[in-house]
Amino acid sequence: MEEVVLTYRCPFCGGALELVEDESSVWFGCRRCMRYVKREKRQIVKRYVDYRGRRFNWSGVMAELYHLYIS
Ligand SMILES: [Zn+2]
């Protein structure tokens, strides 16, 4: 498992939000609150990889996960 500490902050406790991935999914959330949201990697790739431009829209993914987290 890979773990990334992010600049996003948890609106509930103020802690840093983290991104954790396993084989099929990406989890985004707060360790202190034990609150996480999940997206399948397949979905993310389909929506955020621009094959023609060979770019990955990382900030788009983060924005979506953050919205999911706070809603
Ligand atoms: Zn929190």
N, CA, C, O and the ligand as a Tripos MOL2 file, in Angstrom:
@<TRIPOS>MOLECULE
protein
  285   283    72     0     0
PROTEIN
NO_CHARGES

@<TRIPOS>ATOM
      1 N           0.8300   -1.2120    0.0000 N.3       1 MET1
      2 CA          0.0000    0.0000    0.0000 C.3       1 MET1
      3 C           0.8580    1.2520    0.0000 C.2       1 MET1
      4 O           1.8390    1.3670    0.7350 O.2       1 MET1
      5 N           0.4690    2.1480   -0.8160 N.am      2 GLU2
      6 CA          1.1720    3.4270   -0.8430 C.3       2 GLU2
      7 C           0.3650    4.4730   -0.1110 C.2       2 GLU2
      8 O          -0.8630    4.4060   -0.0530 O.2       2 GLU2
      9 N           1.0580    5.4240    0.4390 N.am      3 GLU3
     10 CA          0.3690    6.4360    1.2150 C.3       3 GLU3
     11 C           0.9430    7.8020    0.8690 C.2       3 GLU3
     12 O           2.1570    7.9770    0.7670 O.2       3 GLU3
     13 N           0.0690    8.7380    0.6960 N.am      4 VAL4
     14 CA          0.5140   10.0750    0.3280 C.3       4 VAL4
     15 C          -0.1200   11.0730    1.2860 C.2       4 VAL4
     16 O          -1.3300   11.0440    1.5090 O.2       4 VAL4
     17 N           0.6730   11.9280    1.8340 N.am      5 VAL5
     18 CA          0.1140   12.9800    2.6830 C.3       5 VAL5
     19 C          -0.1440   14.2040    1.8100 C.2       5 VAL5
     20 O           0.6910   14.6070    1.0010 O.2       5 VAL5
     21 N          -1.3060   14.7690    1.9990 N.am      6 LEU6
     22 CA         -1.7580   15.8080    1.0790 C.3       6 LEU6
     23 C          -1.8490   17.1660    1.7510 C.2       6 LEU6
     24 O          -1.7730   17.2930    2.9730 O.2       6 LEU6
     25 N          -2.0080   18.1400    0.9380 N.am      7 THR7
     26 CA         -2.1440   19.4850    1.4690 C.3       7 THR7
     27 C          -3.5880   19.7960    1.8620 C.2       7 THR7
     28 O          -3.8490   20.7980    2.5280 O.2       7 THR7
     29 N          -4.5310   18.9340    1.4490 N.am      8 TYR8
     30 CA         -5.9120   19.1430    1.8520 C.3       8 TYR8
     31 C          -6.0630   18.9070    3.3500 C.2       8 TYR8
     32 O          -5.4150   18.0390    3.9340 O.2       8 TYR8
     33 N          -6.9380   19.7060    3.9530 N.am      9 ARG9
     34 CA         -7.1710   19.5820    5.3980 C.3       9 ARG9
     35 C          -8.5690   19.0480    5.6670 C.2       9 ARG9
     36 O          -9.5140   19.3320    4.9320 O.2       9 ARG9
     37 N          -8.6790   18.2770    6.7220 N.am     10 CYS10
     38 CA         -9.9760   17.7580    7.1310 C.3      10 CYS10
     39 C         -10.8140   18.8990    7.7140 C.2      10 CYS10
     40 O         -10.3750   19.5820    8.6390 O.2      10 CYS10
     41 N         -12.0270   19.1060    7.1730 N.am     11 PRO11
     42 CA        -12.8630   20.1970    7.6850 C.3      11 PRO11
     43 C         -13.4360   19.9000    9.0740 C.2      11 PRO11
     44 O         -13.9560   20.8000    9.7330 O.2      11 PRO11
     45 N         -13.3450   18.6670    9.5130 N.am     12 PHE12
     46 CA        -13.9250   18.2960   10.8030 C.3      12 PHE12
     47 C         -12.9230   18.4280   11.9510 C.2      12 PHE12
     48 O         -13.2970   18.8420   13.0490 O.2      12 PHE12
     49 N         -11.6740   18.0850   11.7150 N.am     13 CYS13
     50 CA        -10.6840   18.1340   12.7950 C.3      13 CYS13
     51 C          -9.4540   18.9840   12.4510 C.2      13 CYS13
     52 O          -8.6300   19.2650   13.3220 O.2      13 CYS13
     53 N          -9.3320   19.3890   11.1950 N.am     14 GLY14
     54 CA         -8.1870   20.2110   10.8190 C.3      14 GLY14
     55 C          -6.9280   19.4260   10.4920 C.2      14 GLY14
     56 O          -5.9020   20.0090   10.1410 O.2      14 GLY14
     57 N          -7.0020   18.1170   10.6070 N.am     15 GLY15
     58 CA         -5.8480   17.2680   10.2960 C.3      15 GLY15
     59 C          -5.6080   17.1750    8.8000 C.2      15 GLY15
     60 O          -6.4680   17.5200    7.9890 O.2      15 GLY15
     61 N          -4.4160   16.6990    8.4510 N.am     16 ALA16
     62 CA         -4.0930   16.5270    7.0340 C.3      16 ALA16
     63 C          -4.8450   15.3200    6.4790 C.2      16 ALA16
     64 O          -4.9000   14.2620    7.1070 O.2      16 ALA16
     65 N          -5.4170   15.4970    5.3000 N.am     17 LEU17
     66 CA         -6.0800   14.3740    4.6530 C.3      17 LEU17
     67 C          -5.0450   13.5330    3.9210 C.2      17 LEU17
     68 O          -4.0240   14.0430    3.4600 O.2      17 LEU17
     69 N          -5.3180   12.2580    3.8230 N.am     18 GLU18
     70 CA         -4.3500   11.3810    3.1810 C.3      18 GLU18
     71 C          -5.0070   10.5580    2.0920 C.2      18 GLU18
     72 O          -6.2190   10.3450    2.0800 O.2      18 GLU18
     73 N          -4.1770   10.1110    1.1920 N.am     19 LEU19
     74 CA         -4.6130    9.2760    0.0880 C.3      19 LEU19
     75 C          -3.9380    7.9170    0.2500 C.2      19 LEU19
     76 O          -2.7140    7.8200    0.3310 O.2      19 LEU19
     77 N          -4.7480    6.8880    0.2940 N.am     20 VAL20
     78 CA         -4.2140    5.5380    0.4440 C.3      20 VAL20
     79 C          -4.7410    4.7040   -0.7030 C.2      20 VAL20
     80 O          -5.9230    4.7870   -1.0380 O.2      20 VAL20
     81 N          -3.8930    3.9090   -1.3050 N.am     21 GLU21
     82 CA         -4.3960    3.0780   -2.3780 C.3      21 GLU21
     83 C          -4.1320    1.6040   -2.1180 C.2      21 GLU21
     84 O          -3.1110    1.2200   -1.5500 O.2      21 GLU21
     85 N          -5.0940    0.7890   -2.5560 N.am     22 ASP22
     86 CA         -4.8460   -0.6460   -2.5800 C.3      22 ASP22
     87 C          -4.9180   -1.0930   -4.0370 C.2      22 ASP22
     88 O          -4.8620   -0.2610   -4.9420 O.2      22 ASP22
     89 N          -5.0390   -2.3810   -4.2690 N.am     23 GLU23
     90 CA         -4.9380   -2.8510   -5.6430 C.3      23 GLU23
     91 C          -5.9930   -2.2720   -6.5780 C.2      23 GLU23
     92 O          -5.7070   -1.9470   -7.7300 O.2      23 GLU23
     93 N          -7.2170   -2.1470   -6.0640 N.am     24 SER24
     94 CA         -8.2780   -1.7470   -6.9750 C.3      24 SER24
     95 C          -8.8340   -0.3550   -6.7150 C.2      24 SER24
     96 O          -9.5090    0.2170   -7.5720 O.2      24 SER24
     97 N          -8.5540    0.1890   -5.5440 N.am     25 SER25
     98 CA         -9.2100    1.4360   -5.1760 C.3      25 SER25
     99 C          -8.2690    2.4630   -4.5800 C.2      25 SER25
    100 O          -7.1410    2.1750   -4.1800 O.2      25 SER25
    101 N          -8.7970    3.6800   -4.5440 N.am     26 VAL26
    102 CA         -8.1030    4.7670   -3.8870 C.3      26 VAL26
    103 C          -9.0050    5.2580   -2.7560 C.2      26 VAL26
    104 O         -10.1930    5.5150   -2.9540 O.2      26 VAL26
    105 N          -8.4260    5.3810   -1.5890 N.am     27 TRP27
    106 CA         -9.1620    5.8630   -0.4200 C.3      27 TRP27
    107 C          -8.6240    7.2300   -0.0460 C.2      27 TRP27
    108 O          -7.4180    7.4780   -0.0760 O.2      27 TRP27
    109 N          -9.5490    8.1120    0.3050 N.am     28 PHE28
    110 CA         -9.1570    9.4730    0.6240 C.3      28 PHE28
    111 C          -9.8460    9.8800    1.9040 C.2      28 PHE28
    112 O         -11.0640    9.7400    2.0210 O.2      28 PHE28
    113 N          -9.0940   10.3830    2.8700 N.am     29 GLY29
    114 CA         -9.7630   10.7790    4.0900 C.3      29 GLY29
    115 C          -8.8360   11.0980    5.2340 C.2      29 GLY29
    116 O          -7.6550   11.3930    5.0510 O.2      29 GLY29
    117 N          -9.4070   11.0290    6.4260 N.am     30 CYS30
    118 CA         -8.7340   11.4930    7.6300 C.3      30 CYS30
    119 C          -8.5350   10.3390    8.5980 C.2      30 CYS30
    120 O          -9.4800    9.6390    8.9620 O.2      30 CYS30
    121 N          -7.3100   10.1600    8.9980 N.am     31 ARG31
    122 CA         -6.9990    9.0890    9.9270 C.3      31 ARG31
    123 C          -7.5630    9.3650   11.3150 C.2      31 ARG31
    124 O          -8.0280    8.4490   11.9950 O.2      31 ARG31
    125 N          -7.5240   10.6110   11.7290 N.am     32 ARG32
    126 CA         -8.0170   10.9450   13.0690 C.3      32 ARG32
    127 C          -9.5160   10.7190   13.1960 C.2      32 ARG32
    128 O          -9.9920   10.1960   14.2040 O.2      32 ARG32
    129 N         -10.2630   11.1210   12.1550 N.am     33 CYS33
    130 CA        -11.7200   10.9640   12.1900 C.3      33 CYS33
    131 C         -12.1440    9.5640   11.7640 C.2      33 CYS33
    132 O         -13.2970    9.1780   11.9590 O.2      33 CYS33
    133 N         -11.2230    8.8030   11.1850 N.am     34 MET34
    134 CA        -11.5270    7.5000   10.6070 C.3      34 MET34
    135 C         -12.6840    7.6060    9.6040 C.2      34 MET34
    136 O         -13.6050    6.7890    9.5940 O.2      34 MET34
    137 N         -12.6010    8.6220    8.7820 N.am     35 ARG35
    138 CA        -13.6230    8.8450    7.7830 C.3      35 ARG35
    139 C         -12.9260    8.8400    6.4190 C.2      35 ARG35
    140 O         -12.0070    9.6220    6.1740 O.2      35 ARG35
    141 N         -13.3740    7.9570    5.5520 N.am     36 TYR36
    142 CA        -12.7390    7.8350    4.2470 C.3      36 TYR36
    143 C         -13.7880    7.7160    3.1520 C.2      36 TYR36
    144 O         -14.8790    7.1910    3.3740 O.2      36 TYR36
    145 N         -13.4480    8.2020    1.9860 N.am     37 VAL37
    146 CA        -14.2690    7.9450    0.8060 C.3      37 VAL37
    147 C         -13.4100    7.1430   -0.1720 C.2      37 VAL37
    148 O         -12.1820    7.1370   -0.0830 O.2      37 VAL37
    149 N         -14.0730    6.4780   -1.0910 N.am     38 LYS38
    150 CA        -13.3770    5.5290   -1.9490 C.3      38 LYS38
    151 C         -13.7880    5.6880   -3.4050 C.2      38 LYS38
    152 O         -14.9510    5.9490   -3.7120 O.2      38 LYS38
    153 N         -12.8480    5.5320   -4.2650 N.am     39 ARG39
    154 CA        -13.1270    5.4990   -5.6960 C.3      39 ARG39
    155 C         -12.3450    4.3560   -6.3220 C.2      39 ARG39
    156 O         -11.1990    4.0890   -5.9600 O.2      39 ARG39
    157 N         -12.9890    3.6930   -7.2660 N.am     40 GLU40
    158 CA        -12.2590    2.6330   -7.9630 C.3      40 GLU40
    159 C         -11.2570    3.2280   -8.9240 C.2      40 GLU40
    160 O         -11.5340    4.2150   -9.6050 O.2      40 GLU40
    161 N         -10.0900    2.6150   -8.9690 N.am     41 LYS41
    162 CA         -9.0540    3.1160   -9.8760 C.3      41 LYS41
    163 C          -9.5190    3.1060  -11.3280 C.2      41 LYS41
    164 O          -9.2250    4.0250  -12.0920 O.2      41 LYS41
    165 N         -10.2460    2.0560  -11.6980 N.am     42 ARG42
    166 CA        -10.7470    1.9760  -13.0750 C.3      42 ARG42
    167 C         -11.5390    3.2110  -13.4650 C.2      42 ARG42
    168 O         -11.3610    3.7760  -14.5440 O.2      42 ARG42
    169 N         -12.4310    3.6200  -12.5430 N.am     43 GLN43
    170 CA        -13.2600    4.8070  -12.7790 C.3      43 GLN43
    171 C         -12.3930    6.0480  -12.9330 C.2      43 GLN43
    172 O         -12.6020    6.8670  -13.8280 O.2      43 GLN43
    173 N         -11.4280    6.1680  -12.0520 N.am     44 ILE44
    174 CA        -10.5640    7.3420  -12.0650 C.3      44 ILE44
    175 C          -9.7920    7.4210  -13.3740 C.2      44 ILE44
    176 O          -9.6980    8.4780  -13.9970 O.2      44 ILE44
    177 N          -9.2480    6.2940  -13.7720 N.am     45 VAL45
    178 CA         -8.4680    6.2660  -15.0130 C.3      45 VAL45
    179 C          -9.3480    6.6570  -16.1960 C.2      45 VAL45
    180 O          -8.9520    7.4400  -17.0590 O.2      45 VAL45
    181 N         -10.5580    6.0860  -16.2110 N.am     46 LYS46
    182 CA        -11.4570    6.3670  -17.3290 C.3      46 LYS46
    183 C         -11.7760    7.8550  -17.4290 C.2      46 LYS46
    184 O         -11.8420    8.4260  -18.5170 O.2      46 LYS46
    185 N         -11.9710    8.4640  -16.2620 N.am     47 ARG47
    186 CA        -12.4060    9.8540  -16.2650 C.3      47 ARG47
    187 C         -11.2680   10.8690  -16.3590 C.2      47 ARG47
    188 O         -11.4500   11.9630  -16.8940 O.2      47 ARG47
    189 N         -10.1120   10.5120  -15.8460 N.am     48 TYR48
    190 CA         -9.0950   11.5560  -15.6670 C.3      48 TYR48
    191 C          -7.8040   11.3680  -16.4510 C.2      48 TYR48
    192 O          -6.9040   12.2050  -16.3910 O.2      48 TYR48
    193 N          -7.7210   10.2780  -17.1760 N.am     49 VAL49
    194 CA         -6.5350   10.1440  -18.0170 C.3      49 VAL49
    195 C          -6.8650   10.6530  -19.4130 C.2      49 VAL49
    196 O          -7.8250   10.2200  -20.0490 O.2      49 VAL49
    197 N          -6.0660   11.5520  -19.8480 N.am     50 ASP50
    198 CA         -6.1990   12.0880  -21.1920 C.3      50 ASP50
    199 C          -5.1760   11.3660  -22.0740 C.2      50 ASP50
    200 O          -3.9930   11.7050  -22.0940 O.2      50 ASP50
    201 N          -5.6710   10.3600  -22.7990 N.am     51 TYR51
    202 CA         -4.7380    9.5220  -23.5470 C.3      51 TYR51
    203 C          -4.0930   10.2590  -24.7080 C.2      51 TYR51
    204 O          -2.9290   10.0360  -25.0380 O.2      51 TYR51
    205 N          -4.8650   11.1300  -25.3120 N.am     52 ARG52
    206 CA         -4.2860   11.8570  -26.4420 C.3      52 ARG52
    207 C          -3.1730   12.7860  -25.9960 C.2      52 ARG52
    208 O          -2.1280   12.9030  -26.6360 O.2      52 ARG52
    209 N          -3.4360   13.4450  -24.8690 N.am     53 GLY53
    210 CA         -2.4100   14.3550  -24.3650 C.3      53 GLY53
    211 C          -1.4060   13.6740  -23.4470 C.2      53 GLY53
    212 O          -0.4390   14.2820  -22.9870 O.2      53 GLY53
    213 N          -1.6660   12.3780  -23.1900 N.am     54 ARG54
    214 CA         -0.8320   11.6020  -22.2680 C.3      54 ARG54
    215 C          -0.6460   12.3130  -20.9370 C.2      54 ARG54
    216 O           0.4590   12.4260  -20.4060 O.2      54 ARG54
    217 N          -1.7750   12.7870  -20.4220 N.am     55 ARG55
    218 CA         -1.7000   13.4980  -19.1480 C.3      55 ARG55
    219 C          -2.6900   12.9170  -18.1720 C.2      55 ARG55
    220 O          -3.7370   12.3960  -18.5560 O.2      55 ARG55
    221 N          -2.3500   13.0100  -16.9240 N.am     56 PHE56
    222 CA         -3.2530   12.5800  -15.8720 C.3      56 PHE56
    223 C          -3.6880   13.8180  -15.0930 C.2      56 PHE56
    224 O          -2.8690   14.5860  -14.5880 O.2      56 PHE56
    225 N          -5.0040   13.9810  -15.0150 N.am     57 ASN57
    226 CA         -5.5450   15.1700  -14.3600 C.3      57 ASN57
    227 C          -5.6120   14.9540  -12.8430 C.2      57 ASN57
    228 O          -6.6740   14.6890  -12.2800 O.2      57 ASN57
    229 N          -4.4920   15.0700  -12.2280 N.am     58 TRP58
    230 CA         -4.3780   14.7760  -10.8020 C.3      58 TRP58
    231 C          -5.2150   15.7230   -9.9450 C.2      58 TRP58
    232 O          -5.8760   15.2890   -9.0010 O.2      58 TRP58
    233 N          -5.1870   16.9910  -10.2670 N.am     59 SER59
    234 CA         -5.9440   17.9490   -9.4490 C.3      59 SER59
    235 C          -7.4520   17.7300   -9.6050 C.2      59 SER59
    236 O          -8.2210   17.9980   -8.6820 O.2      59 SER59
    237 N          -7.8670   17.2440  -10.7720 N.am     60 GLY60
    238 CA         -9.2810   16.9150  -10.9650 C.3      60 GLY60
    239 C          -9.7120   15.7750  -10.0640 C.2      60 GLY60
    240 O         -10.7990   15.8050   -9.4880 O.2      60 GLY60
    241 N          -8.8660   14.7810   -9.9460 N.am     61 VAL61
    242 CA         -9.1550   13.6510   -9.0580 C.3      61 VAL61
    243 C          -9.2510   14.1200   -7.6220 C.2      61 VAL61
    244 O         -10.1830   13.7660   -6.9010 O.2      61 VAL61
    245 N          -8.2760   14.9200   -7.2130 N.am     62 MET62
    246 CA         -8.2600   15.3830   -5.8330 C.3      62 MET62
    247 C          -9.4850   16.2260   -5.5120 C.2      62 MET62
    248 O         -10.0640   16.1120   -4.4310 O.2      62 MET62
    249 N          -9.8710   17.0660   -6.4510 N.am     63 ALA63
    250 CA        -11.0500   17.9100   -6.2320 C.3      63 ALA63
    251 C         -12.2950   17.0500   -6.0670 C.2      63 ALA63
    252 O         -13.1350   17.3190   -5.2080 O.2      63 ALA63
    253 N         -12.4090   16.0160   -6.8930 N.am     64 GLU64
    254 CA        -13.5790   15.1500   -6.7830 C.3      64 GLU64
    255 C         -13.5950   14.4110   -5.4470 C.2      64 GLU64
    256 O         -14.6350   14.3240   -4.7940 O.2      64 GLU64
    257 N         -12.4540   13.8840   -5.0480 N.am     65 LEU65
    258 CA        -12.3900   13.1460   -3.7890 C.3      65 LEU65
    259 C         -12.6810   14.0640   -2.6040 C.2      65 LEU65
    260 O         -13.3420   13.6670   -1.6440 O.2      65 LEU65
    261 N         -12.1880   15.2710   -2.6840 N.am     66 TYR66
    262 CA        -12.4280   16.2040   -1.5920 C.3      66 TYR66
    263 C         -13.9130   16.5530   -1.4870 C.2      66 TYR66
    264 O         -14.4740   16.6060   -0.3930 O.2      66 TYR66
    265 N         -14.5330   16.7870   -2.6320 N.am     67 HIS67
    266 CA        -15.9720   17.0740   -2.6230 C.3      67 HIS67
    267 C         -16.7620   15.9270   -2.0480 C.2      67 HIS67
    268 O         -17.7050   16.1170   -1.2800 O.2      67 HIS67
    269 N         -16.3580   14.7230   -2.4380 N.am     68 LEU68
    270 CA        -17.0150   13.5240   -1.9230 C.3      68 LEU68
    271 C         -16.8600   13.4820   -0.4050 C.2      68 LEU68
    272 O         -17.7950   13.1400    0.3190 O.2      68 LEU68
    273 N         -15.6840   13.8290    0.0550 N.am     69 TYR69
    274 CA        -15.3820   13.7490    1.4820 C.3      69 TYR69
    275 C         -16.2240   14.7300    2.2950 C.2      69 TYR69
    276 O         -16.7280   14.3830    3.3630 O.2      69 TYR69
    277 N         -16.3710   15.9260    1.8000 N.am     70 ILE70
    278 CA        -17.0820   16.9340    2.6000 C.3      70 ILE70
    279 C         -18.5850   16.8920    2.4060 C.2      70 ILE70
    280 O         -19.3100   17.5730    3.1310 O.2      70 ILE70
    281 N         -19.0780   16.1150    1.4500 N.am     71 SER71
    282 CA        -20.5330   16.1220    1.2190 C.3      71 SER71
    283 C         -21.2180   15.0490    2.0470 C.2      71 SER71
    284 O         -22.4390   14.9050    1.9830 O.2      71 SER71
    285 ZN        -10.4900   14.7030   10.5700 Zn       72 ZN72
@<TRIPOS>BOND
     1     1     2 1
     2     2     3 1
     3     3     4 2
     4     3     5 am
     5     5     6 1
     6     6     7 1
     7     7     8 2
     8     7     9 am
     9     9    10 1
    10    10    11 1
    11    11    12 2
    12    11    13 am
    13    13    14 1
    14    14    15 1
    15    15    16 2
    16    15    17 am
    17    17    18 1
    18    18    19 1
    19    19    20 2
    20    19    21 am
    21    21    22 1
    22    22    23 1
    23    23    24 2
    24    23    25 am
    25    25    26 1
    26    26    27 1
    27    27    28 2
    28    27    29 am
    29    29    30 1
    30    30    31 1
    31    31    32 2
    32    31    33 am
    33    33    34 1
    34    34    35 1
    35    35    36 2
    36    35    37 am
    37    37    38 1
    38    38    39 1
    39    39    40 2
    40    39    41 am
    41    41    42 1
    42    42    43 1
    43    43    44 2
    44    43    45 am
    45    45    46 1
    46    46    47 1
    47    47    48 2
    48    47    49 am
    49    49    50 1
    50    50    51 1
    51    51    52 2
    52    51    53 am
    53    53    54 1
    54    54    55 1
    55    55    56 2
    56    55    57 am
    57    57    58 1
    58    58    59 1
    59    59    60 2
    60    59    61 am
    61    61    62 1
    62    62    63 1
    63    63    64 2
    64    63    65 am
    65    65    66 1
    66    66    67 1
    67    67    68 2
    68    67    69 am
    69    69    70 1
    70    70    71 1
    71    71    72 2
    72    71    73 am
    73    73    74 1
    74    74    75 1
    75    75    76 2
    76    75    77 am
    77    77    78 1
    78    78    79 1
    79    79    80 2
    80    79    81 am
    81    81    82 1
    82    82    83 1
    83    83    84 2
    84    83    85 am
    85    85    86 1
    86    86    87 1
    87    87    88 2
    88    87    89 am
    89    89    90 1
    90    90    91 1
    91    91    92 2
    92    91    93 am
    93    93    94 1
    94    94    95 1
    95    95    96 2
    96    95    97 am
    97    97    98 1
    98    98    99 1
    99    99   100 2
   100    99   101 am
   101   101   102 1
   102   102   103 1
   103   103   104 2
   104   103   105 am
   105   105   106 1
   106   106   107 1
   107   107   108 2
   108   107   109 am
   109   109   110 1
   110   110   111 1
   111   111   112 2
   112   111   113 am
   113   113   114 1
   114   114   115 1
   115   115   116 2
   116   115   117 am
   117   117   118 1
   118   118   119 1
   119   119   120 2
   120   119   121 am
   121   121   122 1
   122   122   123 1
   123   123   124 2
   124   123   125 am
   125   125   126 1
   126   126   127 1
   127   127   128 2
   128   127   129 am
   129   129   130 1
   130   130   131 1
   131   131   132 2
   132   131   133 am
   133   133   134 1
   134   134   135 1
   135   135   136 2
   136   135   137 am
   137   137   138 1
   138   138   139 1
   139   139   140 2
   140   139   141 am
   141   141   142 1
   142   142   143 1
   143   143   144 2
   144   143   145 am
   145   145   146 1
   146   146   147 1
   147   147   148 2
   148   147   149 am
   149   149   150 1
   150   150   151 1
   151   151   152 2
   152   151   153 am
   153   153   154 1
   154   154   155 1
   155   155   156 2
   156   155   157 am
   157   157   158 1
   158   158   159 1
   159   159   160 2
   160   159   161 am
   161   161   162 1
   162   162   163 1
   163   163   164 2
   164   163   165 am
   165   165   166 1
   166   166   167 1
   167   167   168 2
   168   167   169 am
   169   169   170 1
   170   170   171 1
   171   171   172 2
   172   171   173 am
   173   173   174 1
   174   174   175 1
   175   175   176 2
   176   175   177 am
   177   177   178 1
   178   178   179 1
   179   179   180 2
   180   179   181 am
   181   181   182 1
   182   182   183 1
   183   183   184 2
   184   183   185 am
   185   185   186 1
   186   186   187 1
   187   187   188 2
   188   187   189 am
   189   189   190 1
   190   190   191 1
   191   191   192 2
   192   191   193 am
   193   193   194 1
   194   194   195 1
   195   195   196 2
   196   195   197 am
   197   197   198 1
   198   198   199 1
   199   199   200 2
   200   199   201 am
   201   201   202 1
   202   202   203 1
   203   203   204 2
   204   203   205 am
   205   205   206 1
   206   206   207 1
   207   207   208 2
   208   207   209 am
   209   209   210 1
   210   210   211 1
   211   211   212 2
   212   211   213 am
   213   213   214 1
   214   214   215 1
   215   215   216 2
   216   215   217 am
   217   217   218 1
   218   218   219 1
   219   219   220 2
   220   219   221 am
   221   221   222 1
   222   222   223 1
   223   223   224 2
   224   223   225 am
   225   225   226 1
   226   226   227 1
   227   227   228 2
   228   227   229 am
   229   229   230 1
   230   230   231 1
   231   231   232 2
   232   231   233 am
   233   233   234 1
   234   234   235 1
   235   235   236 2
   236   235   237 am
   237   237   238 1
   238   238   239 1
   239   239   240 2
   240   239   241 am
   241   241   242 1
   242   242   243 1
   243   243   244 2
   244   243   245 am
   245   245   246 1
   246   246   247 1
   247   247   248 2
   248   247   249 am
   249   249   250 1
   250   250   251 1
   251   251   252 2
   252   251   253 am
   253   253   254 1
   254   254   255 1
   255   255   256 2
   256   255   257 am
   257   257   258 1
   258   258   259 1
   259   259   260 2
   260   259   261 am
   261   261   262 1
   262   262   263 1
   263   263   264 2
   264   263   265 am
   265   265   266 1
   266   266   267 1
   267   267   268 2
   268   267   269 am
   269   269   270 1
   270   270   271 1
   271   271   272 2
   272   271   273 am
   273   273   274 1
   274   274   275 1
   275   275   276 2
   276   275   277 am
   277   277   278 1
   278   278   279 1
   279   279   280 2
   280   279   281 am
   281   281   282 1
   282   282   283 1
   283   283   284 2
@<TRIPOS>SUBSTRUCTURE
     1 MET1         2 RESIDUE 1 A MET
     2 GLU2         6 RESIDUE 1 A GLU
     3 GLU3        10 RESIDUE 1 A GLU
     4 VAL4        14 RESIDUE 1 A VAL
     5 VAL5        18 RESIDUE 1 A VAL
     6 LEU6        22 RESIDUE 1 A LEU
     7 THR7        26 RESIDUE 1 A THR
     8 TYR8        30 RESIDUE 1 A TYR
     9 ARG9        34 RESIDUE 1 A ARG
    10 CYS10       38 RESIDUE 1 A CYS
    11 PRO11       42 RESIDUE 1 A PRO
    12 PHE12       46 RESIDUE 1 A PHE
    13 CYS13       50 RESIDUE 1 A CYS
    14 GLY14       54 RESIDUE 1 A GLY
    15 GLY15       58 RESIDUE 1 A GLY
    16 ALA16       62 RESIDUE 1 A ALA
    17 LEU17       66 RESIDUE 1 A LEU
    18 GLU18       70 RESIDUE 1 A GLU
    19 LEU19       74 RESIDUE 1 A LEU
    20 VAL20       78 RESIDUE 1 A VAL
    21 GLU21       82 RESIDUE 1 A GLU
    22 ASP22       86 RESIDUE 1 A ASP
    23 GLU23       90 RESIDUE 1 A GLU
    24 SER24       94 RESIDUE 1 A SER
    25 SER25       98 RESIDUE 1 A SER
    26 VAL26      102 RESIDUE 1 A VAL
    27 TRP27      106 RESIDUE 1 A TRP
    28 PHE28      110 RESIDUE 1 A PHE
    29 GLY29      114 RESIDUE 1 A GLY
    30 CYS30      118 RESIDUE 1 A CYS
    31 ARG31      122 RESIDUE 1 A ARG
    32 ARG32      126 RESIDUE 1 A ARG
    33 CYS33      130 RESIDUE 1 A CYS
    34 MET34      134 RESIDUE 1 A MET
    35 ARG35      138 RESIDUE 1 A ARG
    36 TYR36      142 RESIDUE 1 A TYR
    37 VAL37      146 RESIDUE 1 A VAL
    38 LYS38      150 RESIDUE 1 A LYS
    39 ARG39      154 RESIDUE 1 A ARG
    40 GLU40      158 RESIDUE 1 A GLU
    41 LYS41      162 RESIDUE 1 A LYS
    42 ARG42      166 RESIDUE 1 A ARG
    43 GLN43      170 RESIDUE 1 A GLN
    44 ILE44      174 RESIDUE 1 A ILE
    45 VAL45      178 RESIDUE 1 A VAL
    46 LYS46      182 RESIDUE 1 A LYS
    47 ARG47      186 RESIDUE 1 A ARG
    48 TYR48      190 RESIDUE 1 A TYR
    49 VAL49      194 RESIDUE 1 A VAL
    50 ASP50      198 RESIDUE 1 A ASP
    51 TYR51      202 RESIDUE 1 A TYR
    52 ARG52      206 RESIDUE 1 A ARG
    53 GLY53      210 RESIDUE 1 A GLY
    54 ARG54      214 RESIDUE 1 A ARG
    55 ARG55      218 RESIDUE 1 A ARG
    56 PHE56      222 RESIDUE 1 A PHE
    57 ASN57      226 RESIDUE 1 A ASN
    58 TRP58      230 RESIDUE 1 A TRP
    59 SER59      234 RESIDUE 1 A SER
    60 GLY60      238 RESIDUE 1 A GLY
    61 VAL61      242 RESIDUE 1 A VAL
    62 MET62      246 RESIDUE 1 A MET
    63 ALA63      250 RESIDUE 1 A ALA
    64 GLU64      254 RESIDUE 1 A GLU
    65 LEU65      258 RESIDUE 1 A LEU
    66 TYR66      262 RESIDUE 1 A TYR
    67 HIS67      266 RESIDUE 1 A HIS
    68 LEU68      270 RESIDUE 1 A LEU
    69 TYR69      274 RESIDUE 1 A TYR
    70 ILE70      278 RESIDUE 1 A ILE
    71 SER71      282 RESIDUE 1 A SER
    72 ZN72       285 GROUP 0 **** ****
